[in-house]
């Protein structure tokens, strides 16, 4: 547990330029406070201690505005930026070095039993206000845009934008950590409109200059 906490603390400095020293993070970062409470509650949860884990998670919710069920599984290097309104459901599984922004929900649809919350791979970034609902899998290195609503599994090295979420695949290796934010995400609809506009301009040129069509 303590090793994970140390890696969670290091993740704050790696991903938040506003973090200046350890005391500041310990005393003022609600996301880190919620994660500390979760690490303790989860330790008690897996030992099947009744009541106390849920009590810890509820106290953390009152103090931080972040709700993490003690039954969730969260890997090392987890970072919640600002965090108000973040909800992580009971059967959620989160890989290593994942970042959540404020208002994110990793929840269920209200219909399933058993594994009803999402599984996130490593190095996933979930933008502000995004909702990932259901027992699907989000692959490694996925970026989910702000306010996206994701209801289906997402392959690795992809981005998701919109409501409902639309997938845009990336090729190549994982993006550098410095680019792992929820702002620099392509809009596939806007890109398609731009492509159509270029095609229309090309057709207009051909209509205006019929000699070019024969050439």
ABEGO torsion letter per residue (X at the ends): XAAAAAAAAAAAAAABAABABAAAAAAABAAAAAAAAAAAAAAAAAAGBBGAAAAAAAAAAAAAGBBBBAABBBBBGBBBBGGBGBBBBAABBBBBGBBBBBGBBBBBAGABBEBABBBBBBGBBBBBGBBBBEABBBBBGBBBBBGBBBABBBBBGBBBBEOBBBBBBBBEBBBBAAABBAABBBBAAAAAAAAAAAAAAAAAAAAABAAAAAX
